[in-house]
């Protein structure tokens, strides 16, 4: 799943070990959850943790929460973990 951003060439990002082409300058929490778990929206029982690495200087690694975004670069790695409460 890639999004058009005025002809910007895609970069490859890694989400849970899978490569995805991405055309937008940034990606948000909700887009990452959809890439990691396509067609499986979170429920009230789920906790989602998003961490990233290999980002831009000064923001090379960190985490995202709902509603937040980060600028992407080629080869950036995202780990999206879904934990369900029983």
Long-range contacts (C-beta under 8 A, 24 or more apart in sequence): 1-34, 1-35, 1-38, 11-72, 11-73, 11-74, 11-75, 11-76, 12-74, 12-75, 13-72, 13-74, 13-75, 13-76, 13-77, 13-78, 14-75, 14-76, 14-77, 14-78, 15-78, 15-80, 16-78, 16-79, 16-80, 22-72, 24-72, 25-71, 25-72, 26-69, 26-70, 26-71, 26-72, 27-69, 27-70, 27-72, 27-78, 28-64, 28-67, 28-68, 28-69, 29-64, 29-65, 29-66, 29-67, 29-68, 29-69, 30-66, 30-67, 32-64, 32-78, 32-80, 33-80, 33-82, 35-78, 35-80, 36-78, 36-80, 36-82, 37-80, 37-82, 42-82, 43-84, 45-84, 45-85, 45-86, 46-82, 46-83, 46-84, 46-85, 47-82, 47-83, 47-84, 47-85, 48-80, 48-81, 48-82, 48-83, 49-79, 49-80, 49-81, 49-83, 50-78, 50-79, 50-80, 50-81, 51-78, 51-79, 51-81, 52-76, 52-77, 52-78, 52-79, 53-77
